[in-house]
């Protein structure tokens, strides 16, 4: 049964099954046993930055609602190996010539086509309980008593003692549980492929060959030698690879398509002018006024476009145009050389916050709700491996599963990969501390504040650390990640060194999941 455990002399631990959670708030260094049952304190309120010029998550949600009625969705259930999923096709339709077997072809040949595989819920939010256990063997035994063999010399484990500082709960027949939402993996059809056989085997094979479609924030960590030096300054090779990736190009094309193709040339000209102004300001060293100047220039350019195009006078479409300009301007900046990293100037470049701030992913990119209410995504170095047909051994059929790996080998162990926590419905929710202290809806291994901190640590490119420097979020390593109709298998771990964003007290996260049931450990300072 899930438990929440505190041990005297250590920071408290929150557990489900055999898990442990150690907590020691920086604001409460004197905290002792039972800390996990104490209410959290509200972190000091930090000065808020100027509102972003566009909310990318809101934009993706609006585009998804407009497109949903015309999507091509097919449910798949294969009883032999319990393959259960939905296939969603974008810009793909049946071949009108009626080939046998039937084929899917592009509706709009020049445009990109996407295959989305939606899986049933992969994880559960389990109720956790406070517990306290003592040492298995006293530390002062000598002689023959050093290795006691009688069971009555060992203190019972996982049994609440009257003297323990533990949560007193009445007997319950069962623990509460919440099921997560659906998870999805998205793939982009290669440009040189014009058709896809409409069979389960062919679709599953495409999921192994086609590249994943990812959110713009699902990027790998920058390598140690990310900067190229020259007599004119430095060029961020990592950022240059990010803005030239397939995910970046697809996100830009998605926004331009939502606006209409007639605006692409005008927006490209605006992006060049804004990037030139940013370059001039950065190279002159006037970074203090850069943010205000660029925000004003962007609004002026949008006003000019709205005067030319009636459709851009709508507030929602203007926000889409601002997001498209943010992507195009950043791509232009990445080709220039500066005396410092562009990311170090993120507070002075308003369009970076639009792209790299945590946001809810679009409906046609990879997003896994694992664990409960935490949206994660692999990064671009990974691929999926699975069998296209049922696998039978000695008359028994394996449960179908797809596994994440970073190698092209289909035989042997799955190579380690990385993931980012892109989003959580608990990110920046009002009164988050009150919800945590009141255990709403019930105590879990991860509470809303934990999930918000994980998003900040892995995708908070818009955050500033406690030293007033731009925070560099890092991914978590993954030893195992597999999806199936019965839940996910996950072995992931993240570690973050100080300094971290203000109000973030998480330094380590370890998550083990087997068929959706989790063992989570988070360490806080």
Rosetta blueprint (number, residue, H / E / L):
1 X L
2 X L
3 X L
4 X E
5 X E
6 X L
7 X L
8 X L
9 X L
10 X L
11 X L
12 X E
13 X E
14 X E
15 X L
16 X L
17 X L
18 X L
19 X L
20 X L
21 X L
22 X E
23 X E
24 X L
25 X L
26 X H
27 X H
28 X H
29 X L
30 X L
31 X L
32 X L
33 X L
34 X L
35 X H
36 X H
37 X H
38 X L
39 X L
40 X L
41 X L
42 X L
43 X L
44 X L
45 X L
46 X L
47 X L
48 X L
49 X L
50 X L
51 X L
52 X L
53 X L
54 X L
55 X L
56 X H
57 X H
58 X H
59 X H
60 X H
61 X H
62 X H
63 X H
64 X H
65 X H
66 X H
67 X H
68 X H
69 X L
70 X L
71 X L
72 X E
73 X E
74 X E
75 X E
76 X E
77 X E
78 X E
79 X L
80 X L
81 X L
82 X L
83 X E
84 X E
85 X E
86 X E
87 X E
88 X E
89 X E
90 X E
91 X L
92 X E
93 X E
94 X E
95 X L
96 X L
97 X L
98 X L
99 X L
100 X L
101 X L
102 X L
103 X E
104 X E
105 X E
106 X E
107 X L
108 X L
109 X L
110 X L
111 X L
112 X L
113 X L
114 X E
115 X E
116 X E
117 X E
118 X E
119 X E
120 X L
121 X L
122 X L
123 X L
124 X E
125 X E
126 X E
127 X L
128 X L
129 X L
130 X E
131 X E
132 X L
133 X L
134 X L
135 X L
136 X L
137 X L
138 X L
139 X L
140 X L
141 X L
142 X L
143 X H
144 X H
145 X H
146 X H
147 X H
148 X L
149 X L
150 X L
151 X H
152 X H
153 X H
154 X L
155 X L
156 X L
157 X L
158 X L
159 X L
160 X L
161 X L
162 X L
163 X L
164 X L
165 X L
166 X L
167 X L
168 X L
169 X L
170 X L
171 X L
172 X L
173 X L
174 X L
175 X L
176 X L
177 X E
178 X E
179 X E
180 X L
181 X L
182 X L
183 X E
184 X E
185 X E
186 X E
187 X E
188 X E
189 X L
190 X L
191 X L
192 X L
193 X L
194 X L
195 X E
196 X E
197 X E
198 X L
199 X L
200 X H
201 X H
202 X H
203 X H
204 X H
205 X H
206 X H
207 X H
208 X H
209 X H
210 X L
211 X E
212 X E
213 X L
214 X L
215 X L
216 X L
217 X L
218 X L
219 X L
220 X L
221 X L
222 X L
223 X L
224 X L
225 X L
226 X L
227 X E
228 X E
229 X E
230 X E
231 X L
232 X L
233 X E
234 X E
235 X E
236 X E
237 X H
238 X H
239 X H
240 X H
241 X H
242 X H
243 X H
244 X L
245 X L
246 X H
247 X H
248 X H
249 X H
250 X H
251 X H
252 X H
253 X H
254 X H
255 X H
256 X H
257 X H
258 X H
259 X H
260 X L
261 X H
262 X H
263 X H
264 X H
265 X H
266 X H
267 X H
268 X H
269 X H
270 X H
271 X H
272 X H
273 X H
274 X H
275 X H
276 X H
277 X H
278 X H
279 X H
280 X H
281 X H
282 X H
283 X H
284 X H
285 X L
286 X L
287 X H
288 X H
289 X H
290 X H
291 X H
292 X H
293 X H
294 X H
295 X H
296 X H
297 X H
298 X H
299 X H
300 X H
301 X H
302 X H
303 X H
304 X H
305 X H
306 X H
307 X H
308 X H
309 X L
310 X H
311 X H
312 X H
313 X H
314 X L
315 X H
316 X H
317 X H
318 X H
319 X H
320 X H
321 X H
322 X H
323 X H
324 X H
325 X H
326 X H
327 X H
328 X H
329 X H
330 X H
331 X H
332 X H
333 X H
334 X L
335 X L
336 X L
337 X L
338 X E
339 X L
340 X L
341 X L
342 X H
343 X H
344 X H
345 X H
346 X L
347 X L
348 X L
349 X L
350 X H
351 X H
352 X H
353 X H
354 X H
355 X H
356 X H
357 X L
358 X L
359 X L
360 X L
361 X L
362 X L
363 X L
364 X L
365 X L
366 X L
367 X E
368 X E
369 X E
370 X L
371 X L
372 X L
373 X L
374 X L
375 X E
376 X E
377 X E
378 X E
379 X L
380 X L
381 X L
382 X L
383 X E
384 X E
385 X E
386 X L
387 X L
388 X L
389 X L
390 X L
391 X L
392 X E
393 X E
394 X L
395 X L
396 X E
397 X E
398 X L
399 X L
400 X L
401 X E
402 X E
403 X E
404 X E
405 X E
406 X L
407 X L
408 X L
409 X L
410 X L
411 X L
412 X L
413 X L
414 X L
415 X L
416 X L
417 X E
418 X E
419 X E
420 X E
421 X E
422 X E
423 X E
424 X L
425 X L
426 X L
427 X L
428 X L
429 X L
430 X L
431 X L
432 X H
433 X H
434 X H
435 X H
436 X H
437 X H
438 X L
439 X L
440 X L
441 X L
442 X L
443 X L
444 X L
445 X L
446 X L
447 X L
448 X H
449 X H
450 X H
451 X H
452 X H
453 X H
454 X H
455 X H
456 X H
457 X H
458 X H
459 X H
460 X L
461 X L
462 X L
463 X L
464 X E
465 X E
466 X L
467 X L
468 X L
469 X L
470 X E
471 X L
472 X L
473 X L
474 X L
475 X L
476 X E
477 X E
478 X E
479 X E
480 X E
481 X E
482 X E
483 X E
484 X E
485 X L
486 X L
487 X L
488 X L
489 X E
490 X E
491 X E
492 X E
493 X E
494 X E
495 X E
496 X L
497 X L
498 X L
499 X L
500 X L
501 X E
502 X L
503 X L
504 X L
505 X L
506 X E
507 X E
508 X E
509 X E
510 X E
511 X E
512 X E
513 X E
514 X E
515 X L
516 X L
517 X E
518 X E
519 X E
520 X E
521 X E
522 X E
523 X E
524 X E
525 X L
